[in-house]
């Protein structure tokens, strides 16, 4: 195990101090994406979306960096934001191996 992984594991436990908050459905890659999010509400939202939408490990990265959570909060027409995110998320996952 290298220093980088140890630091990331330490960050995981700092970000999620309550072990019961960790979800077995999510992979280490999912958690590495989640640790980059400072807003706890946004992290919880993405955790739920990962499981509910069965996102691959690459889709969350795209959703996070496209500010899906923030756009959804700011939008009056949430259905359009969700449809756009789903269509772009699917296209993103189809183009990457």
JORAJO-V981503 format. One record per backbone hydrogen bond with DSSP energy under -1.0 kcal/mol. NH is the residue of the N-H (numbers start at 1). CO is the residue of the C=O. If there is no record, write none. Layout:
nh: <NH NH>
co: <CO CO>
This chain:
nh: <6 7 8 9 10 11 12 13 14 15 16 21 22 26 31 32 33 34 35 36 37 43 44 45 46 47 48 49 50 51 52 53 55 62 63 64 65 66 67 68 71 72 73 74 75 81 82 83 84 85 86 87 88 89 90 91 92 93 94 95>
co: <2 3 4 5 6 7 8 9 10 11 12 18 19 23 27 28 29 30 31 33 34 39 40 41 42 43 44 45 46 47 48 49 50 58 59 60 61 62 64 63 67 68 69 70 71 77 78 79 80 81 82 83 84 85 86 87 88 89 90 91>
